[in-house]
Amino acid sequence: MKVEGAVGLVTGGSSGLGMGVARSLLERGGRVAVLDQNLDGAGMLIDQYGDSVSCHQCDVTDTKQVEDSVSAAVEVHGRLDLLVSCAGISVGKRVISRDGEPHSLDHFKKHIDINLVGLFDVVRHVVASMAKNEPSEEGERGLIVNLASIAAFEGQIGQASYGASKAGVIGLTSPLARDLGLLGVRVLSICPGTMDTPMLDTLDQETIDSIVSGNVFPKRLGRPDDVGNLVVHCMENTFLNGETIRLDAGLRLGPG
Ligand SMILES: NC(=O)c1ccc[n+]([C@@H]2O[C@H](COP(=O)([O-])OP(=O)(O)OC[C@H]3O[C@@H](n4cnc5c(N)ncnc54)[C@H](O)[C@@H]3O)[C@@H](O)[C@H]2O)c1
């Protein structure tokens, strides 16, 4: 799939990695529909890229909002070629708190609802639109790239809810790819390591330094455009499918 002229729907595109992905597409002549519950950051994209960007306020846990926003994006741009699922949350909590309280079930359910159920809800609505796309010469109708995390493999202390939700995203990759291959839609997951985004705002510098020191090379935080560049490669390389790709400078997380 060529980036130039392609239409990508980016959930969580108003901040961090999602905004980095949106910029990478827009800089290369793509068009972007940002779907986010908080559109404050997306104004910058509209200022810079004008009509190539549309913004749709949507909480991915509200299925009516998801249906309406995906329809609105299709109406603005005419079709959707790419979905990049970046909307997500990560809030740490130990299974048993220091004063002996068990982990809140609501906290666990909230991570699953946003990071996994909400992601799947967007996927199913976007795919219904992609199925109507005219196929490329190779038969391709679309690409889905879901953001998981290396915490799905080596979740740290306090990451039970987050790690489980991201493991679910990885678990979706193969069945989605096999199911949607019938339509000519490829499915990939990206597992970022430690990236420089507002999601890290809750971590102090000492913790960030210690995580980055675990990178094999380079010893820096990942940047949103590291993810954007990988999404572009995923678009251009049509032989990539059903795979989960670590993007982490070789980092293997310790217990934390
Ligand atoms: N930053 C990292 O180090 C890192 C590492 C691994 C994986 N990830 C994953 O990458 C993705 C993007 O993370 P980020 O660092 O850019 O975070 P971020 O907090 O900067 O951006 C997340 C975006 O998701 C949106 N969002 C949250 N809940 C939503 C909901 N219910 N409905 C719609 N939008 C919602 C937020 O408004 C925000 O714009 C997440 O899925 C995250 O788990 C991030």
The ligand as a Tripos MOL2 file, in Angstrom:
@<TRIPOS>MOLECULE
LIG
   44    48     1     0     0
SMALL
NO_CHARGES

@<TRIPOS>ATOM
      1 N1          4.3940    5.4520   25.7170 N.am      1 LIG1
      2 C1          4.9180    4.2400   25.8490 C.2       1 LIG1
      3 O1          6.0120    4.0590   26.3790 O.2       1 LIG1
      4 C2          4.1540    3.0430   25.3280 C.ar      1 LIG1
      5 C3          4.7880    1.8010   25.3790 C.ar      1 LIG1
      6 C4          4.1260    0.6770   24.9080 C.ar      1 LIG1
      7 C5          2.8600    0.7920   24.3890 C.ar      1 LIG1
      8 N2          2.2460    2.0020   24.3360 N.ar      1 LIG1
      9 C6          0.8890    2.0430   23.7830 C.3       1 LIG1
     10 O2          0.8220    2.9690   22.7250 O.3       1 LIG1
     11 C7         -0.4650    3.5630   22.6800 C.3       1 LIG1
     12 C8         -0.3330    5.0880   22.6800 C.3       1 LIG1
     13 O3          0.2830    5.4700   23.8950 O.3       1 LIG1
     14 P1          0.8530    6.9390   24.1450 P.3       1 LIG1
     15 O4          2.0930    6.7770   24.9170 O.co2     1 LIG1
     16 O5          0.8520    7.7040   22.8830 O.co2     1 LIG1
     17 O6         -0.2610    7.5010   25.1400 O.3       1 LIG1
     18 P2         -0.9500    8.9410   25.2470 P.3       1 LIG1
     19 O7         -1.5510    8.9640   26.6170 O.co2     1 LIG1
     20 O8         -0.0240   10.0160   24.8400 O.co2     1 LIG1
     21 O9         -2.1030    8.8360   24.1530 O.3       1 LIG1
     22 C9         -3.1830    7.9900   24.3160 C.3       1 LIG1
     23 C10        -4.3680    8.6160   23.6170 C.3       1 LIG1
     24 O10        -5.4780    7.7120   23.7700 O.3       1 LIG1
     25 C11        -6.6340    8.5010   24.0430 C.3       1 LIG1
     26 N3         -7.5920    7.6910   24.7900 N.ar      1 LIG1
     27 C12        -7.4660    7.1500   26.0210 C.ar      1 LIG1
     28 N4         -8.6050    6.5350   26.3680 N.ar      1 LIG1
     29 C13        -9.4750    6.6770   25.3090 C.ar      1 LIG1
     30 C14       -10.7940    6.2610   25.0770 C.ar      1 LIG1
     31 N5        -11.5070    5.5910   25.9910 N.pl3     1 LIG1
     32 N6        -11.3700    6.5740   23.8850 N.ar      1 LIG1
     33 C15       -10.6740    7.2760   22.9520 C.ar      1 LIG1
     34 N7         -9.4210    7.7170   23.1340 N.ar      1 LIG1
     35 C16        -8.8330    7.4220   24.3120 C.ar      1 LIG1
     36 C17        -6.1250    9.6680   24.8890 C.3       1 LIG1
     37 O11        -7.0420   10.7650   24.8560 O.3       1 LIG1
     38 C18        -4.7970    9.9670   24.2100 C.3       1 LIG1
     39 O12        -4.9400   10.9300   23.1750 O.3       1 LIG1
     40 C19        -1.2360    3.0290   23.8800 C.3       1 LIG1
     41 O13        -2.0570    1.9610   23.4650 O.3       1 LIG1
     42 C20        -0.1410    2.5220   24.7880 C.3       1 LIG1
     43 O14        -0.5750    1.4830   25.6330 O.3       1 LIG1
     44 C21         2.8610    3.1340   24.7930 C.ar      1 LIG1
@<TRIPOS>BOND
     1     1     2 1
     2     2     3 2
     3     2     4 1
     4     4     5 ar
     5     4    44 ar
     6     5     6 ar
     7     6     7 ar
     8     7     8 ar
     9     8     9 1
    10     8    44 ar
    11     9    10 1
    12     9    42 1
    13    10    11 1
    14    11    12 1
    15    11    40 1
    16    12    13 1
    17    13    14 1
    18    14    15 2
    19    14    16 1
    20    14    17 1
    21    17    18 1
    22    18    19 2
    23    18    20 1
    24    18    21 1
    25    21    22 1
    26    22    23 1
    27    23    24 1
    28    23    38 1
    29    24    25 1
    30    25    26 1
    31    25    36 1
    32    26    27 ar
    33    26    35 ar
    34    27    28 ar
    35    28    29 ar
    36    29    30 ar
    37    29    35 ar
    38    30    31 1
    39    30    32 ar
    40    32    33 ar
    41    33    34 ar
    42    34    35 ar
    43    36    37 1
    44    36    38 1
    45    38    39 1
    46    40    41 1
    47    40    42 1
    48    42    43 1
@<TRIPOS>SUBSTRUCTURE
     1 LIG1         1 GROUP 0 **** ****
